[in-house]
Structures are given as structure tokens and as C-alpha cells.
Amino acid sequence: MKSLAPGVYLLEGFFTNDQTAAMRSHLSNQTMGDRSLLKSGYFRELIVSPPIVAIARKILGKKLLFHHANGVILPPGWPEKLWHHDYDGVSPDPARQFKMIHLMIYPEGASEHNGPLVILPSSRNTRVVRSWPGRYQTRPMAGEICPLIKPGSLLVIESQIWHCRRHGSNPDISRPYLNISFCQPGIERPERRQVLTRHAAYLTDLPLDSGLFASDGVTDERPVLQRTFTTPE
Ligand SMILES: O=C(O)CCC(=O)C(=O)O
């Protein structure tokens, strides 16, 4: 696992050509209005597949939770995405000590040609609300990195790190992408709760029993799912 900066990892050749082709094909069923991947049996299997869970576990440790998974094929002429971060939480979490990560996957790669993912590693320890960095739009920032993400690669980023999507040299082509997010338990995560509640019906036929979808155990509310899971080894 190559570290590009603290909290940013690039794993080249993580997926086979067949896997990236299958991802692209299944993404074509996604709509811009609802990007959740949980509706798809193919993506539910991917989310709990041992290689994906193993990478998440390597960074987050044994006790980890699924957070959300989204993906779509951006159509030609797609919009840039402003600087932001994706760390979900409301309770005080001074040092972001309860980690959250995003696994970013680009079946056709992400580059200066089809639109790079731009990352600001020095933002790792800043604490602002998620949309606050948007005041900088997608402007170049000192210290940003713009990794060449080839098809088949997996890029992992700690979710509090600021990032944006910029137009590449050709914004008139489609751009498939997906991301899968995991977190450590320990704090309340409102977005996660919403995602699991909304998609509970899809989570009863998981191919692998896992604790990934359990309650965060933080609030007194009923567990998100009543089913008892065991953590896969
Ligand atoms: O499209 C991209 O490369 C980035 C998407 C993104 O920033 C996000 O989903 O949070």
C-alpha cells in the first residue's frame, strides 16, 4: 500500500480488468438523483468482499463499520465538485480520533484528461464543517496533490481531508466513479444512520454475515438493524 501523504494511499492494480468492466457496467444502472450503491446486489457483494474489508480493516482496525457507498457515471459536461471533506459526526471529536475513510474507485481512471481528484493533504488536521472549504471553489491550493489514478487502482483517503473534482482537458466525456466509506465506531454519525435506515430492506440478504452494518452503539436509539451480526475473520 503506497502512501502518497499522511492519510492518502494508492493501491495500483487492485482490481482486474474484468472487475473494472463489471463495475462500469453496473454503474450504468445508477441515476444522478440516487447514487447509493446499496440498491445493487453486485455492489453490496463488492462492499463486503474480503479484499475491500481487509483494506479498510488495515487502516481502521478490527472494529469497523460500513458508512455509505455511492457511485454513478457522470455524463459528458459534468460539474466540478468544490473543495469539501466528508467526515461525518456531530459530537465533539477533537482530534478526529474516530477515523473514517473513503475508498475511491475510478473504473476508467481519474486523470488530467478525464477529470482529476485533487487532494489537500495538509488539511488533515483542520476541523471545519464539510462544506466550508467550498469557499475556495476548485481553485489551486498550495500543497495539493493530483494523483494519476489508473483504471484498476484503489485510492484510500481519510475522510476529513479536503478534496475536489476538477475538469480535465476533456470535460465532454463521461466519468464513472464510486466510493465506499467505512468508519470506526465511537461517535454518532447522522449521515450513516440515515443511509442504513433508508436502505435497511437491502441489507437483509447480505452474502456475508458481518458487523459492518451494526448500530454505532453510541446513542440510546434502537439499533439501526435488529439482526445480530458476527464479524468475519
Ligand atoms: O468525483 C470525484 O473524483 C470525487 C467525488 C467526491 O469528492 C465525493 O464523492 O466526495
The ligand as a Gaussian input file, in Angstrom:
#p B3LYP/6-31G(d) Opt

LIG

0 1
 O      -15.593000      12.651000      -8.429000
 C      -14.620000      12.620000      -7.697000
 O      -13.497000      12.334000      -8.093000
 C      -14.733000      12.969000      -6.240000
 C      -16.073000      12.756000      -5.671000
 C      -16.108000      13.264000      -4.268000
 O      -15.398000      14.151000      -3.882000
 C      -17.004000      12.683000      -3.309000
 O      -17.801000      11.810000      -3.669000
 O      -16.944000      13.092000      -2.131000

